[in-house]
Amino acid sequence: MGKTVGIGITGGIAAYKMADLVSKLKKDDIDVIVLMTEGACKFINPLTFKTLSGREVGTDLWTESLEWKVQHIGIAEELDLLVIAPATANFLAKMAHGLADDLLSTVVVANTAPVLVVPSMNTNMYNNPIVQDNIKTLKSYGYHLMDPDSGLLACGVTGKGRLPESDDIYQQIITLLFPRKDLAGKKIMVNAGTTCEDIDPVRFICNRGTGKMGFALAREASQRGAEVILVSGPSTLEAPPDVKFYSVWNAQEMCDIMLEYEPVCDVIIGAAAVGDFKIAKVAEQKMKKTDDRSGRLILELVENPDILKELGARKHDNLIMVGFAAETENVLENACKKLTSKNLDFIVANDVTMEGAGFAIDTNIVTFISKTGEVKKLPKMSKDMVAAAILDKVAELL
């Protein structure tokens, strides 16, 4: 493919996984230069990467190089993309503050190509506010950051910090090396996250939606050249750059914004977990425990607006609409009903009770059902990859 990628490996247990990534890139005729910190060499031998890449592996700033007159400058000038994976807390700090005290950190400072950073570490380390500040700093410099996966870590802790699968890192590398602009000139609106309905000034009801799927769709669409409007309920996620972002609280607010922008959109994707009901009458003051000792509180609920159904009813001729059906039973049957009632072009159905699918995790298992009757089941994959598959389908329809 005529591209050169630098793979910078730092001293984390996931360093061994980079062998598979290097192998995948070489099979696509992508030239790979591997750079390893002293810590990385403790986990895996540089000879492994020399064998896989077919090139000299950089490990020492002071070792005379056979390939480059000035090693760190020569390497930096050759790269089309620099990947740091796994990126430890220590190396994130070095990058954020411009430290250059070994070969890899010196190449980072000399590099002018795009940079992809893939953090991997213990959950508590990753959540440390200093580490998070360093990540924000790197994002502000224009570096591309991949979120770590959640799961059982080598230290025995379960949480966020796992290195993403090599397939996911590979896909992100390909996206950065060969950016697709098949959605350029199109306006795409995505909703995401949960919606919250007040009970009183203190309490509210909501669901388990986190926004991971919708934010992934917005990010992918923006990278592929679309003008993106993202309307999200409360979420801890950061809105992708270059996206028009609206943060809302309840279903009615989300509906109002989407109805406003619907006439100018080419595509609308409903990925939000919109609450079906709201409180009939919100209490003006905090509700107290009952005095009748019954230990019961009965709330009257009324239906929220069905946002996609309202949008579908006023759908203009050239508008493509995509919905989600998060089900716990009769998945395909219920999804088909929503496909028809909401006037969608296709729907993304998933069983949220399945392991690896549903809310608050990084993967999903989905089935596409088109209004033409076509059914396509996808294997378990990251939500970023699901987002890419959905937008591939959208691009076909466009």
N, C-alpha and C positions, 0 to 999 in steps of 0.2 A: 504493500500500500504506500510505500515511499515515505513513511513517517518514523520518527525516532522518539521513543519514550524513555525517560529516566525513571527508574523505580528506586526510590530512597527508602531503605529499610532501617528502622530504628529498633531499640532493644526491648521488644515486647514478645511474649510467648507466641503470639500469632505470626511471628516472622516466618515460620515454616510454611505458612499458607501462601506466601508469595511465590513459591516455586511453581504452583499450579497456574498462577496469574501470568508469570513470565512465559510459561509453556503455551498458554492460550494465545498470547500476543504474538509469539514467534510463529505459530501455526497460521496466523493471518499476515505473515510477512512484514510484521512491524518490528523494526530494529529496537532492541532493548539494551540500555546501559544500566547496570545495577550498581547502586552505591549503598554501602553498609556502614553503620556506625560500629564502634567497638562493642557496644552492647549487643547489637544484632548478631555479630560474629560468635557470641557466646551461645546463641540458640541454634544457628545453622551455619554450616561451613560455606565460605565463599565459593569453593570449588563447585558446589551444586549449581550455583547461578552462572558460573563461567561455562559450565557444560551446557546448560539450558539456553543461555543467551548467545553463546559463541563469541563473547567479547570479554575483554578485561573487566574485572570487577574492582570498583574503586573502594578502598577501605582506609587509606592513609593519605593524609594531605602531603606528607613529606616524602613519600615513596616516589622514585623517578618513574614516570610513565613512558611506555613504549609507543603509545598512540598519540599523546598530546604534548606539545612543548611546555605549556603551562596547564597542568591537569584540570584544575577547577574551572578555568576560563574556557578551555577547549570543550569540555563536557557541556557547560552551560550553553555555548554557542550552537551546539549540535542538536539541542532538544527542541521538539515541537510541543512537548508536554512533560511536566515533572510531577510525579506522583509520590507522595510520602505516605507509606502504609507498611506496617502499622505506625501511626504517629503517637508516640508516648507523651505523657504530660510534660516531661522534661524538654522534649524536642519542640513541642508546641510553644513553650515559653521562649526557647531560643529563637524560633522563627518570628514570634510576635515582637521581640525586642532587638532583632537584627544581629544576634550574636553569630560569629563565624569562627569557631575554634576547632573544627575538624573538617574533613573533606565534604561531607554532605551539607553541613550548614553553610560552608563557603560557596558551594554550588548554588544553594538556595539564594544567597545574596547576589551572586553574579548572574543568576537566571533572569531572562526576560520573557520566557514562554509562560503560558497558563500553568497554574499549579492546582493540583487536586490533593487535598489533605484528608486522610481517613483515620481519625482518632480511634484508639483501642486501649482500654485500661480498666482497672477496677472501678466499679460503680461509684464508690465514694470519691475516688480521685476525679472521675469525670464530672461529677456534680459539684466539685469544689468551686466556689465562686471565682477563685483566681484562674483556674483552668477555663471556666466559661468566659471570663473576661478576655483571656488570650484568644479563644476561638472567635469572639466577637471582633477583636482587633484584626485577626487574619481575614475575616469576611469583609471588614471595612477596607482592606487593601486589595480586595478583588479576588482573593483566593476562593476556590471552590471547596466546600466542606461537605463530606458525607456523614450523616448521622450514624453512630454505631448501632448495632442490633442489640436487642435484649435477649437474655437467656442465662444459662448456667455458665459462669466464667471459670477459668482455670484455677482461680483462688478459692473456689467453692461457693462464692456468692452468686445469687441469681439477681440479675438486674441489667441495666443498660451499660454497655461497654464492650460487647463482643465485636470483633472485626466482621464487617459484612461479608457475605459469601463472595468468593472470587468471581463468580458469574456477574454479580451486581457491580463490583468494582470494574470489571471488564466492560460492561455495558456503559458505565459512566465515562470510561476512557474513550470508547468509540464515539460517544455523543460529543465529547469535547474535541476530539481529533477531527471528526467529520460531522459538524453540526448540520442537522436537517432544518430546512426552512420551508417545509411543505405547508405550514399554516400561516405564512407571511401574508399580511393584508387582511386577515380574518379577525373578527372580534369574538372572543369566547368568554362567556360568563360561567363561573363555577360557584356553587355554594358548598359549604363545608362545616364540619363540627356539629355540636349539639345545639339545641335551643333551650332557653331557660324560661320558665313561667313562674311568676311570683305568687306566693301564697300570702305573704304579708311582707312588711319592710325588711324582715330578717331571713325568711325561708323561701325556697323555691323548689320546683321539681324539674328534673332534666333527665337525660339518658346517658349512655356510656360513650357516645361519640366523642372523638378527640380531634378530628380534623386531618388525620394523617393522609387519608385517601384523597380528600379534596385539595389539600395543599400540594400533594404530589402531582395531581392533575394540573393545577395552576402553574407549578414550576416547569413541568414538561411542556405545556402549551407555550409558555413564554420563551423557553429555550428554542422552540421550533418556529418562532417568529410571530406568534399571534399577539394581538393586543388583548390582555387578560383583565377581567374584572373578577375579583375574589370577594365573595360575601360570606363571612364566617361568624358563627356563634362563638362563645368564649372558648379559647384554646391557648395552650402554652406554647404553641409553635410560632415561629417567626414567619411573617409573610415573605414570599420570594421577592427579590428585587425586580424592579420594572413592572410591577403588577399594581393595578389600582385596587386598593384594599379597603373594604368596609367591615368594621367590627360591629356586630349587632348582639342584642340580648335575647329577644324572643322571636317567635315565628312570624308575628305580624310585621315587625321591623324588617325581617329578612324578605318577606313577601313584597312589601312596599318598594324596597330598593330594586328587587328583581323585575317587578312589573314596570318600573320606570325605565330600566335599560333594555328590556326585552325587544322593543321595536328596532334597535340598532344592532342587535346581535346576529351573528351567523350561526353560532352554536351555543346551546345552554346545556350544562351538565349538572344534574342535581345529585351531589354526593353527600349532602348534609343529612344527618339523622334528625330530621325535624320532628318535634313532639306532636303527636296527634291531638293532644288535649291541653287545655289551659284551665285555670281556676275560674269558675263562673263569676265570682265576686272576690276581688283581692281585698283582704283586710287592711284598713288604714293604719292600725296599730298592731304591734306584735301580739299574736294570739297566745293566750295563757292555757295552762292545763285546765281540764274540765273540773268543775266544782261538784259534779254529781257522782264522783268516784267510779264512773263507768270505765275509765281508762281508754275511752274511744273518742276519736275525732273523725267526723264524716265531712269530707270535702266534695262539693259538687263540681264536676268537670264538664266542660263544653268543648266542642270540636274547634281546633285551630284551622286556619285556612290551609287547604291542600295546595301548596305552592306550585308544584309541577302541573297539577290538574288545571289550575287557573291559567298558567302560562300556556299549556297545551290547547286550551279552549280558544285562545286568541292568537295562536301560532300563525305567523305569516308564511308564505309559500316557500321561501328559501331557507327557513330556519330548521336546523337539525337539533333535536332534543334527545338527551340521553338521561336515563334515570337509574337508580339503584334499588334493588329489592333485597333487604337484609331480612332473612326469614329464619324460622326455627323448625318449620315443618312444611310439607307440600311446596317445596321451594319453586319448582318450575311452574306449577299450576298457579300459585299466587303471583309470581312474577309476570306471567302472561296476562293475568287480569289487570295488573298495573300498567303494563305496556299498552293495552288497549284503552283503558279508562283515562290515561293521562296523555294520549295521542303522541307517544314517543316513537322515535325511529329505531332505537334498540334499548334494551335494558340489561344491566349488569346484576346478575342474581348471585347470592351467596348464602350459605347456611352458616350462621354465626355461631352455631354450637360445635362446629368442626374444629379440631385442633389445627392451628395455623391460619384460621380465617376469623373475621370479625373485628371487634373494636380494640383499640389501644395496643395493637401489636404491629409489627413491621411487615407482616406477610398477609396474603389473602389467597383464597381459592374461589374463582368466579366462573360463571357461565354467561356468555353473551347470547341473548335471544333477540333476533331482529323481527321487525314487523312483517318481513317477507316469509317468516317461519324458520329461518336458518338458526340452528343452535350450535354453539361452539363452546366446548368446555376447555378451560385453561388449567394447567397444573398449578400446584402451590408455587408462588413466586413473590418477590418483594412488591410492596405497593408501588414503588417507582416503576417496576417493570409492568405491573398491571396498568398503571397510568399510560405508559408508552403504548401498550396494546390497545387500550381504549381509543387513544388519539390516532393510532394507525387506522382503526376502523372509521373514525370520524373523517380522516383525510380521504379515505376511499369514497365515502358518501359525498364529500365536497367535490 
